Amino acid sequence: MTQTRYAFIKAGWHADIVDQALVGFQELIPADQIDVFDVPGAFEMPLMARDLARSGRYAAVAAAALVVDGGIYRHDFVAQAVVDGLMRAGLDSDVPVLSVSLTPHHFQETAHHIAIYRDHFVQKGREAAQAALKITETRRLIAQ
């Protein structure tokens, strides 16, 4: 039987926080079943997710980013475009694409906020892994 594979995309902005989602994801899905892809930022994730999903190699694709206020673009518009793009990538490819893309209202680069969001991303990574495993199994049952 072929091993089920998963793709995990990480945005580079705030990598010290975002990378924690992979830690949580790997708590439930073994690292040797996950291919990890880095992209510069959240905005690049939907295209990468679509390409990975269309490759036929993955049962699900997860994408993680922290979109905060303070950049050139309004963070809420970027976050909405990213989530919409990830959803479209999944629907267009017929492969589940899961978002671990968070947009806090009041993020500040303080030790306190960084610690809170690092922990939160571990939990969100676990939740994405749970969703990936559940949707993979449910789709397998439907296909029988």
Buried (B, 14 or more C-beta within 10 A) or exposed (E): EEEBBBBBBBBBBBEEBBBBBBEBBBEBBEEEEBBBBBBEBBBBBBEBBBBBBBBEEBBBBBBBBBBBBEEEEEBEEBBEBBBEBBBBBBEEBEBBBBBBBBBBEEBEEEEEBBEBBBEBBBEBBBBBBBBBBEBBEEBEEEEE
